[in-house]
Amino acid sequence: MAEPTDSRVEQVRGTGIPLVLDDIDTDRIIPARFLRCVTFDGLGEHAFEDDRQQDPAHPFNSARYDGAGILLSGRNFGCGSSREHAPQALMRHGVRAVVAESFAEIFFGNCTSLGIAAVCAARDQIEQLAALVEADPTLEITIDLTTSTIQAGDFSCPCTMPESARVALVTGEYDFLAQLLSAEGDIRNTAGSIAYLNQFSGSSN
Amino acid sequence: MSDRRNLFNRVWDLHTVRTLPSGQSQLFIGWHLIHEVTSPQAFQMLRDRGLKVMFPERTLATVDHIIPTDNQARPFVDGLAEEMMSAIEKNCREFGVQLLDLNDDRQGIVHVVGPEQGLTQPGITLVCGDSHTSTHGAFGNISLGIGTSQVAHVLATQTLALNRPKVRRVCVTGELGPGVFAKDVTLHVIRKLGVQGGVGYAYEYAGPVFDRMTMEERMTVCNMSIEGGARCGYINPDETTVEYLRGRPLSPAGEEFERAAQWWLSLASGPDAEFDDEVTFAGEDIEPTVTWGINPGQSVGVTESLPQLDSCPADERKGIEEALAFMELNAGQPVRGVPIDVAFIGSCTNSRISDLREAAAVARGRKVAPNVRALVVPGSQLVRKQAQAEGLDEIFREAGFDWREAGCSMCLAMNPDRLSGREMCASSSNRNFKGRQGSPTGRTLLMSPAMVAAAAINGHVTDVRDILEPATV
């Protein structure tokens, strides 16, 4: 399951898929019954499974958006459960970036860990871009993390992302494990200085 | 110079290993709780890289999400659940992590087990691959839900790369009325601040209403912080916290306990502590609260009616229309009287002994309405034993509730306890998302355990204050 650490994410190019609703939770992205697994394999085909069953017009049912890599959504995308299965399902479905008005924080962190660019843009601009995608699903969208812009044909708008995540993606260092591990000495020193890890004998505070 | 840091920032600073090149903090994690759903892929990541668990004694595992609450014989009927169960047993053995399994009477919902054992203490950092880890903040610490990659980070390094959130003080003044519970307080806060109102923040809950709460009530409040978008929630440690921890298996003992208590109390935000934001609610304004929609912010007081579309902000109408259509409820209809098919008392939000006592006080001597399927699922084996010692199981059985083994049960659709079809469930759990309780079209009304019991008895949403004898509320 190791992600390559040398894959810089400076730009994401692809066609779009519009799902501009608010508060889309991770139970909707991947219903819990598909979490009965010990690997993330095969989750892609179940992305939005229940919403798709209930709504034949759901964008994830439409052949028009086959192969789309950039998901467009609304406010508070990815709220609810911390399940990394949600961004895994989107990624395995082909999503490489999500543009939304805002993100729930655990979901955002999970995306960054996987190299998925989760960027925020203004609602009216997301809706404008969604309308362009609906009119022409072959429209190529480019999200440029080095300039923090989204561009598609004549359309262009700024996008934002917390700087630490942007730097991690642009430099390809979004797999934090090696970085964290390199400080083993400091980790053990910190552990030695915390009262509750040492029978409350220290006076650290 | 006086230290005006709030508790959150004190604990954060204490655990900071270093600042990473990205600007994030590398934060030491005092306790790591794991369960069967979000850990198998993390252990595999360690295996793939040839890594060990750096501090295996700082990790504790239990099983809760997938386990059946009726027939627990192994192998489980559900082959996938059995595979997950076997995986956590194997992983814990291989990596030297203690597992509280079904044969251990300390097993239960991970967020019930930690506090019960005295593992959850003030001043610590605690994480778990589960969003309701915010529960543990009731003790005055930093408790965060994390994803599976981060579970791997903590297993391998006992640290995480994190951005420091801002801290908002959420005050509730005055007093709660009779029949108003901690669940109502948290649903009220989420209703008023919105399901994304807390994004970017940790919540400090403060003021007389929280000061008077028991630890179990505080856990219910902190549990739902994530539903309001906050990264976590906490309540400053006080004598209530100290007394709850005294004598628990993993609490310090003897003289060490007194040193610990002194340290715990010293961490609390002082009267001049600084916050990034502050909001205040009046306890008197909080009613028994019921959700009517498809996120936990879509709620009303039990004497109120559902919102009228023309009185809602324009940018919320689409979401409200979607919710009403899914729930098959009408704008402007009273929430009282909405018929239910299922009543569920349980989950990491409301499955502790005090929750069961409150529900039993309503169920005592009454009968579950015909056509309502009702179940009570204790949060841990120890809660179950305690409830049985008090005779609560008999009260529930006599009233027509199923009395189950400990687990997450019908909160989340990963075990055999599920809604079917369009069933409407009065639930003491934390999420009313579409499909959350196991039927893709099933519907959920969130409320306090006492309100669930009242709905079970009457077969529809009921103001529990109308059922409880004035003397008992």
Contacts between the chains, C-beta under 8 A, distances in Angstrom:
chain1	res1	chain2	res2	distance
A	1	B	41	5.8
A	1	B	44	5.7
A	1	B	45	5.2
A	1	B	48	6.3
A	2	B	45	6.5
A	2	B	48	5.1
A	2	B	49	6.3
A	21	B	318	7.4
A	21	B	319	7.3
A	21	B	322	7.4
A	22	B	318	7.6
A	22	B	319	5.2
A	23	B	195	5.8
A	23	B	196	7.2
A	23	B	295	5.1
A	23	B	319	6.6
A	25	B	295	7.2
A	25	B	431	7.6
A	25	B	433	4.7
A	27	B	431	7.1
A	27	B	433	4.5
A	27	B	434	7.3
A	27	B	435	6.1
A	27	B	436	5.3
A	28	B	433	6.6
A	28	B	434	6.0
A	28	B	435	7.1
A	31	B	413	7.1
A	31	B	435	5.5
A	31	B	440	6.9
A	32	B	412	5.1
A	32	B	413	4.4
A	32	B	414	4.9
A	32	B	436	7.6
A	32	B	438	7.6
A	33	B	413	5.8
A	33	B	414	6.7
A	33	B	438	7.3
A	35	B	37	5.6
A	35	B	65	7.9
A	35	B	414	6.1
A	36	B	66	6.2
A	36	B	78	7.2
A	36	B	80	3.9
A	36	B	81	6.1
A	36	B	84	6.4
A	36	B	414	6.1
A	37	B	80	6.8
A	37	B	84	7.6
A	38	B	40	4.0
A	38	B	41	7.1
A	38	B	44	7.8
A	38	B	83	6.1
A	38	B	84	6.1
A	38	B	87	4.7
A	39	B	40	7.5
A	39	B	41	6.3
A	39	B	44	7.2
A	40	B	41	6.0
A	49	B	440	8.0
A	50	B	434	6.9
A	50	B	435	4.7
A	50	B	440	3.7
A	51	B	434	7.5
A	53	B	440	6.2
A	54	B	440	6.7
A	54	B	441	6.8
A	75	B	196	6.1
A	76	B	195	6.3
A	76	B	196	3.8
A	76	B	199	7.1
A	76	B	229	6.8
A	79	B	195	6.2
A	79	B	196	6.9
A	79	B	229	6.9
A	79	B	295	7.5
A	80	B	131	6.8
A	80	B	226	8.0
A	80	B	227	7.9
A	80	B	431	6.3
A	80	B	433	6.1
A	81	B	130	7.9
A	81	B	131	5.4
A	81	B	412	7.8
A	81	B	431	7.9
A	82	B	38	7.1
A	82	B	129	6.2
A	82	B	130	5.9
A	82	B	131	4.1
A	82	B	145	4.3
A	82	B	146	6.2
A	82	B	147	5.7
A	83	B	37	7.7
A	83	B	38	6.8
A	83	B	147	7.6
A	83	B	148	8.0
A	84	B	38	7.0
A	84	B	41	7.6
A	84	B	129	7.9
A	84	B	147	3.9
A	84	B	148	4.0
A	84	B	149	6.2
A	85	B	148	7.9
A	87	B	147	8.0
A	102	B	196	6.2
A	102	B	199	6.2
A	103	B	199	7.8
A	104	B	196	7.4
A	104	B	199	6.8
A	104	B	229	6.6
A	105	B	165	7.9
A	105	B	199	6.2
A	105	B	200	7.5
A	105	B	229	7.9
A	105	B	231	5.5
A	106	B	131	6.1
A	106	B	145	5.6
A	106	B	146	6.9
A	106	B	147	6.2
A	106	B	226	7.9
A	109	B	146	7.6
A	109	B	147	6.2
A	109	B	150	7.0
A	110	B	147	3.8
A	110	B	148	7.8
A	110	B	149	6.8
A	110	B	150	7.9
A	113	B	147	6.4
A	113	B	149	3.8
A	113	B	150	6.9
A	114	B	149	7.2
A	123	B	315	7.9
A	162	B	163	6.3
A	163	B	22	7.9
A	163	B	23	6.4
A	164	B	20	7.8
A	164	B	22	3.9
A	164	B	23	4.8
A	164	B	24	4.8
A	164	B	161	8.0
A	164	B	163	6.0
A	165	B	22	7.8
A	167	B	21	7.7
A	167	B	22	5.2
A	167	B	23	7.5
A	168	B	22	5.4
A	173	B	21	7.7
A	173	B	22	7.5
A	176	B	20	7.8
A	176	B	153	6.1
A	176	B	161	4.5
A	177	B	45	7.6
A	177	B	49	7.3
A	177	B	149	7.9
A	177	B	152	6.5
A	177	B	153	5.5
A	177	B	156	6.1
A	177	B	157	7.3
A	179	B	20	6.3
A	179	B	21	7.7
A	179	B	161	7.1
A	180	B	26	6.0
A	180	B	153	5.6
A	180	B	156	7.5
A	180	B	157	4.3
A	180	B	159	5.1
A	180	B	160	7.5
A	180	B	161	6.3
A	181	B	51	7.6
A	181	B	156	6.2
A	181	B	157	5.2
A	183	B	17	5.9
A	183	B	18	5.9
A	183	B	26	6.2
A	183	B	157	7.8
A	183	B	159	7.5
A	184	B	54	7.6
A	184	B	157	7.5
A	186	B	17	5.0
A	186	B	18	5.5
A	186	B	26	7.8
A	187	B	17	5.6
A	187	B	26	7.9
A	187	B	28	6.5
A	187	B	54	7.3
A	187	B	157	6.3
A	187	B	158	6.3
A	187	B	159	5.7
A	190	B	15	6.9
A	190	B	16	7.5
A	190	B	17	4.7
A	190	B	28	4.7
A	191	B	28	6.2
A	191	B	55	7.4
A	191	B	158	7.3
A	194	B	14	6.3
A	194	B	15	6.9
A	194	B	28	6.9
A	194	B	30	7.1
A	195	B	123	7.5
A	195	B	260	7.9
A	195	B	263	5.5
A	196	B	30	6.6
A	196	B	121	6.5
A	196	B	123	6.3
A	196	B	124	6.1
A	196	B	260	7.0
A	196	B	263	7.6
A	197	B	30	6.8
A	199	B	252	7.3
A	199	B	256	5.7
A	200	B	252	6.3
A	200	B	256	5.7
A	200	B	259	4.3
A	200	B	260	4.7
A	200	B	263	5.9
A	201	B	259	7.6
A	204	B	14	6.6
A	205	B	10	7.1
A	205	B	14	6.9
A	205	B	263	7.0
A	205	B	266	6.3
A	205	B	267	7.2
